[in-house]
Amino acid sequence: MRKSIEKIPVSLFGAVMSLSGLSIAWKQEESYYQYNFHISYFFVIIATLTIIILLISYLIKYFIAKENVLAEFSNPVTLNFYGTIPISFLLLSNSFFEINYTLSLCCWIIGLILISILAYYCFYKWLNSSHPISTLNPGWMIPIVGTLDVAVSGIKLNFHYTTLFFTGIGLIFGFVFFTLILYRIVFIEPIPFKLQPSFFILTAPFTVGLSGYLDIYHNYDFFSHALFSISIFLLLVIIGKILLIKDCCPFMLTWWAVGFPIAAFVNACEKSFYFNQNFYFALLTRTALIFATGVIVFLACLTIYKIIKGELSKL
């Protein structure tokens, strides 16, 4: 048990992001079609239990293996995955909104403070030290572009200008990092096999950005359609990675990098469908929701299976 806790990677909080994102997707589906059942509640409960267990485990890890935590925080690759913690709180804020307003607000404030500190720290560090191009990967988007997730509940909680501020930061840096990462992949060297699942993170600036943009302006214009179009294009290009992922690398916790971007795409589809009530958007939304649910449940089952077998430290 001690060995497993010492090896828990901060990237495992990506599981909370995936489950929370899926709960939001199901909540929107239930709201649009007035379902009598609430699948979203199930995923909210699982996401809540997961983040509680992970926070306690990571706190224990800090006390029994502080050097491992500091090593993750000082590593230019793993540092970025600390962004999964505040993003998890921001997403849970939306999941809790209809359940308990105070809890939703508390999660949002915690997430806002943490993502602000981390984004500032990471950007300051990038400006004051150079990094090899080999360390650049889609995970670099998480701390800065993760500010887009402030909009997930920001408008609902009536923090309009705060939401505008962070959405602007997230969108602009999303375009910047997308260009930099694409340059590294195309002209320098490919992403290592272990990080292949993180390709899906490339879609996040466009899908989360679209959802935030529609929440703020309530208008499906050309810019909205452009974000949606590039999201579909990227997902179609990258989707083969899921089919080939077993060949490129065995199951590792980095696979959770697949979950949230797909859930975010579903949310973008559902919001787009709200403004474009037609058969094609409805079909795309339903298909994406079923697909995302299958992928995330599959990842959850695999992770639980590995934990039961005592193989967490090997992942």
ZAZA-796865 format. One line per 10 residues: their letters; for each residue x, y, z of C-alpha. Coordinates in pm, 1 decimal, padded with zeros to 6 digits. Layout:
a) X,Y,Z; ...
% end
This chain:
mrksiekipv) 00000.0,00000.0,00000.0; 00279.2,00242.6,00096.2; 00463.1,00174.6,-00229.0; 00146.9,00238.2,-00431.1; 00080.0,00569.4,-00254.9; 00439.9,00680.3,-00308.5; 00399.5,00618.4,-00682.5; 00061.5,00790.7,-00729.6; 00116.5,01042.9,-01012.1; -00051.1,01382.0,-01005.4
slfgavmsls) -00177.5,01309.5,-01357.9; -00427.6,01063.8,-01206.2; -00644.5,01365.7,-01122.6; -00721.7,01354.2,-01494.0; -00966.6,01079.0,-01399.5; -01164.2,01332.5,-01194.4; -01166.2,01571.0,-01489.6; -01298.1,01296.6,-01717.7; -01570.7,01184.4,-01477.2; -01675.4,01542.6,-01400.0
glsiawkqee) -01681.8,01633.4,-01768.3; -01895.9,01329.2,-01840.3; -02136.6,01418.2,-01559.0; -02179.1,01766.1,-01711.4; -02242.8,01611.3,-02053.3; -02510.1,01380.0,-01913.9; -02663.6,01664.2,-01713.5; -02708.7,01868.1,-02031.0; -02853.4,01566.3,-02211.0; -03101.9,01508.2,-01928.7
syyqynfhis) -03196.1,01875.5,-01925.3; -03255.4,01902.6,-02300.9; -03466.2,01586.9,-02326.4; -03629.1,01599.9,-01980.8; -03520.7,01249.9,-01881.8; -03670.0,01104.4,-01564.3; -03344.1,00930.3,-01474.4; -03019.9,01101.5,-01370.5; -02710.2,00923.5,-01493.9; -02522.6,01247.6,-01429.6
yffviiatlt) -02566.2,01202.4,-01052.8; -02387.6,00868.8,-01070.4; -02082.0,01022.9,-01235.3; -02089.0,01319.4,-00994.2; -02076.6,01079.6,-00699.4; -01793.7,00876.5,-00853.5; -01598.3,01193.0,-00939.6; -01645.5,01329.4,-00587.1; -01531.9,01007.1,-00422.1; -01236.2,00988.6,-00659.4
iiillisyli) -01110.2,01339.6,-00586.1; -01148.2,01287.5,-00209.3; -00950.5,00962.1,-00224.2; -00684.0,01115.5,-00447.6; -00644.6,01429.6,-00236.2; -00603.1,01223.3,00081.0; -00364.1,00983.2,-00093.3; -00156.9,01264.4,-00240.9; -00139.6,01438.2,00096.3; -00013.2,01114.2,00251.2
kyfiakenvl) 00235.3,01086.4,-00035.5; 00364.7,01433.3,00049.4; 00439.0,01329.9,00407.9; 00587.7,00986.3,00337.4; 00762.0,01061.1,00006.9; 00804.6,01435.8,-00013.9; 01094.9,01397.2,-00254.9; 00863.8,01231.2,-00511.0; 00617.6,01519.5,-00493.0; 00894.1,01777.6,-00529.4
aefsnpvtln) 01041.0,01581.1,-00819.9; 00705.7,01593.6,-01001.6; 00671.1,01965.2,-00931.0; 01021.1,02047.9,-01055.5; 00994.6,01834.6,-01370.0; 00894.1,02052.1,-01671.0; 00669.5,01772.8,-01802.3; 00489.3,01653.3,-01488.0; 00458.0,02006.2,-01343.4; 00187.1,02083.8,-01597.8
fygtipisfl) -00030.2,01797.8,-01474.6; -00074.8,01975.0,-01140.8; -00326.6,02175.9,-01340.1; -00559.0,01875.4,-01333.4; -00629.8,01947.0,-00963.9; -00778.0,02299.5,-00996.9; -00952.6,02204.0,-01321.4; -01118.5,01915.3,-01136.1; -01257.5,02163.5,-00882.4; -01380.3,02397.1,-01158.3
llsnsffein) -01561.7,02111.9,-01332.8; -01709.4,01977.1,-01009.7; -01843.0,02326.2,-00945.6; -02066.6,02288.1,-01250.3; -02167.0,01935.3,-01149.8; -02271.2,02058.5,-00803.2; -02453.8,02371.9,-00922.5; -02805.9,02223.8,-00921.2; -02730.5,02011.2,-00614.6; -02584.4,02268.6,-00373.9
ytlslccwii) -02505.9,02628.3,-00469.2; -02269.1,02689.7,-00177.5; -02067.9,02376.5,-00253.6; -02054.9,02475.2,-00620.6; -01930.2,02824.1,-00533.4; -01665.2,02689.3,-00293.9; -01532.4,02446.5,-00556.7; -01522.1,02724.4,-00815.9; -01333.3,02963.0,-00586.9; -01081.9,02692.3,-00489.2
glilisilay) -01030.6,02601.0,-00854.1; -01001.4,02967.3,-00957.1; -00736.5,03044.9,-00695.0; -00531.9,02732.6,-00767.2; -00541.5,02765.1,-01147.1; -00446.0,03135.3,-01119.1; -00144.3,03058.0,-00901.1; -00032.4,02766.0,-01116.6; -00078.2,02951.6,-01446.4; 00122.5,03246.6,-01314.6
ycfykwlnss) 00395.1,03022.4,-01173.3; 00431.1,02813.9,-01490.1; 00438.8,03112.2,-01723.4; 00686.2,03295.8,-01499.5; 00907.2,02987.1,-01494.6; 00891.6,02951.3,-01873.9; 00996.4,03313.9,-01918.8; 01291.0,03283.7,-01681.7; 01442.4,02955.2,-01797.5; 01480.4,02774.1,-02127.1
hpistlnpgw) 01354.1,02422.6,-02184.3; 01453.9,02160.8,-02443.0; 01199.8,02127.0,-02723.4; 01178.7,01757.3,-02632.6; 00994.0,01847.1,-02311.2; 00717.6,02024.9,-02503.1; 00402.5,01813.6,-02530.5; 00023.4,01867.6,-02521.9; 00033.4,01853.3,-02141.1; 00190.8,02200.5,-02145.1
mipivgtldv) -00153.6,02334.9,-02230.8; -00307.4,02227.3,-01900.1; -00198.7,02507.9,-01660.3; -00254.2,02805.6,-01892.5; -00528.0,02684.4,-02127.1; -00697.9,02528.7,-01824.2; -00811.1,02881.3,-01735.5; -01085.0,02826.3,-01995.6; -01255.1,02598.2,-01743.5; -01329.4,02900.2,-01525.1
avsgiklnfh) -01615.3,02964.9,-01768.0; -01771.1,02623.0,-01703.1; -01947.6,02766.3,-01396.0; -01834.0,03129.0,-01396.0; -02133.8,03262.1,-01587.4; -02382.2,03054.5,-01384.9; -02231.6,03194.2,-01065.0; -02258.3,03551.4,-01203.7; -01885.2,03618.7,-01227.6; -01909.5,03764.3,-01577.3
yttlfftgig) -01593.0,03974.6,-01600.1; -01381.7,03718.5,-01417.6; -01498.3,03461.9,-01669.7; -01418.7,03694.7,-01961.6; -01069.4,03756.8,-01823.5; -00976.1,03390.4,-01792.1; -01150.1,03285.8,-02113.7; -00943.4,03540.2,-02305.3; -00620.9,03410.4,-02150.9; -00711.2,03048.4,-02219.9
lifgfvfftl) -00816.2,03102.0,-02581.5; -00513.1,03306.4,-02685.8; -00262.2,03076.4,-02519.0; -00453.2,02779.5,-02657.6; -00377.5,02897.5,-03011.8; -00014.6,02972.9,-02918.2; 00055.4,02635.2,-02760.4; -00131.2,02448.1,-03032.6; 00105.1,02606.6,-03287.3; 00417.2,02536.6,-03079.8
ilyrivfiep) 00325.6,02173.6,-03015.4; 00233.7,02114.9,-03379.2; 00570.8,02263.2,-03479.1; 00752.4,02024.6,-03243.2; 00559.3,01720.7,-03371.4; 00588.9,01800.6,-03742.4; 00938.7,01949.4,-03768.3; 01139.5,01832.6,-03466.1; 01041.0,01492.8,-03326.6; 00723.9,01296.1,-03248.5
ipfklqpsff) 00567.9,01269.1,-02904.9; 00707.1,00972.0,-02704.2; 00488.3,00660.5,-02704.4; 00411.6,00696.9,-02334.7; 00254.5,01037.7,-02398.6; 00065.8,00944.1,-02717.2; -00276.7,00962.4,-02543.6; -00209.4,01329.1,-02466.0; -00270.6,01409.6,-02835.1; -00637.1,01447.0,-02741.2
iltapftvgl) -00549.8,01746.4,-02523.7; -00490.6,01937.3,-02849.1; -00868.8,01950.9,-02899.2; -00939.0,02101.2,-02554.4; -00872.9,02471.5,-02634.5; -01130.9,02457.4,-02912.2; -01399.9,02248.0,-02741.1; -01378.2,02412.7,-02398.2; -01328.0,02750.0,-02564.8; -01644.9,02699.5,-02770.1
sgyldiyhny) -01849.3,02603.1,-02463.6; -01725.3,02907.2,-02273.6; -01782.8,03139.4,-02570.4; -02143.0,03021.4,-02611.6; -02208.3,03055.3,-02237.7; -02082.7,03413.7,-02244.9; -02235.6,03545.3,-02568.7; -02529.5,03308.3,-02632.1; -02474.6,03339.3,-03004.6; -02363.9,03071.5,-03249.9
dffshalfsi) -02170.4,03283.5,-03501.3; -01885.9,03220.0,-03746.0; -01624.2,03209.6,-03469.4; -01829.6,02948.5,-03283.8; -01862.7,02742.6,-03599.0; -01488.4,02773.3,-03667.2; -01405.9,02641.3,-03319.4; -01652.8,02357.0,-03362.5; -01520.5,02269.2,-03708.1; -01156.9,02249.7,-03598.2
siflllviig) -01265.6,02039.6,-03299.2; -01432.1,01784.6,-03525.9; -01140.3,01785.6,-03769.6; -00881.3,01730.8,-03495.3; -01085.1,01459.4,-03328.8; -01128.6,01271.7,-03656.8; -00753.2,01288.7,-03717.9; -00659.9,01183.9,-03364.7; -00939.7,00931.9,-03305.6; -00734.8,00656.0,-03465.7
killikdccp) -00501.6,00689.8,-03168.6; -00761.5,00518.1,-02951.6; -00769.1,00220.5,-03187.1; -00388.8,00205.0,-03206.4; -00315.0,00300.3,-02846.3; -00270.4,-00059.5,-02734.3; -00004.4,-00105.0,-03001.2; 00181.3,00218.4,-02925.3; 00188.8,00173.7,-02548.1; 00038.7,-00057.5,-02284.9
fmltwwavgf) -00225.4,00075.1,-02048.2; -00082.4,00351.8,-01833.7; -00238.8,00631.3,-01632.9; -00155.6,00868.8,-01918.9; -00452.0,00709.7,-02097.0; -00673.5,00933.0,-01883.0; -00557.0,01219.1,-02105.7; -00811.1,01080.7,-02354.4; -01114.4,01107.9,-02125.4; -01166.6,01476.7,-02057.3
piaafvnace) -01105.7,01606.7,-02413.0; -01369.8,01365.1,-02543.7; -01613.7,01467.3,-02268.4; -01540.9,01832.9,-02350.1; -01621.4,01760.9,-02715.5; -01957.9,01617.2,-02610.1; -02032.7,01932.9,-02411.0; -01940.8,02145.6,-02712.5; -02170.5,01932.7,-02931.2; -02459.4,01970.3,-02687.5
ksfyfnqnfy) -02423.3,02347.2,-02664.8; -02397.3,02370.9,-03044.4; -02708.4,02155.0,-03079.4; -02893.2,02396.0,-02849.4; -02834.2,02674.2,-03105.3; -02874.5,02451.1,-03413.8; -03176.1,02231.2,-03358.2; -03136.1,01986.3,-03643.8; -03096.0,01613.9,-03701.9; -02723.1,01622.6,-03778.3
falltrtali) -02626.5,01799.9,-03457.9; -02856.3,01569.5,-03260.6; -02701.4,01258.9,-03416.7; -02346.9,01383.8,-03358.8; -02424.9,01473.4,-02998.2; -02582.3,01136.7,-02913.6; -02303.3,00943.6,-03085.2; -02032.6,01144.9,-02908.7; -02203.8,01102.1,-02569.9; -02228.8,00724.5,-02604.5
fatgvivfla) -01870.1,00704.6,-02727.0; -01735.3,00923.0,-02444.0; -01927.4,00724.7,-02183.2; -01788.3,00398.7,-02318.1; -01428.9,00526.6,-02325.5; -01435.5,00674.6,-01974.2; -01609.3,00373.5,-01818.4; -01353.2,00149.9,-01992.3; -01064.9,00356.3,-01851.3; -01220.3,00349.2,-01504.2
cltiykiikg) -01263.0,-00029.1,-01513.3; -00904.6,-00080.2,-01632.4; -00769.4,00148.2,-01360.4; -00968.8,-00025.0,-01085.2; -00858.0,-00363.9,-01217.4; -00491.4,-00259.8,-01205.6; -00530.9,-00118.3,-00854.5; -00692.1,-00441.1,-00730.9; -00402.9,-00637.2,-00882.5; -00160.7,-00410.3,-00697.6
elskl) -00006.5,-00277.4,-01017.7; -00069.2,00093.2,-00958.0; 00300.3,00159.0,-00895.8; 00380.2,00013.0,-01240.2; 00147.4,00247.6,-01425.0
% end
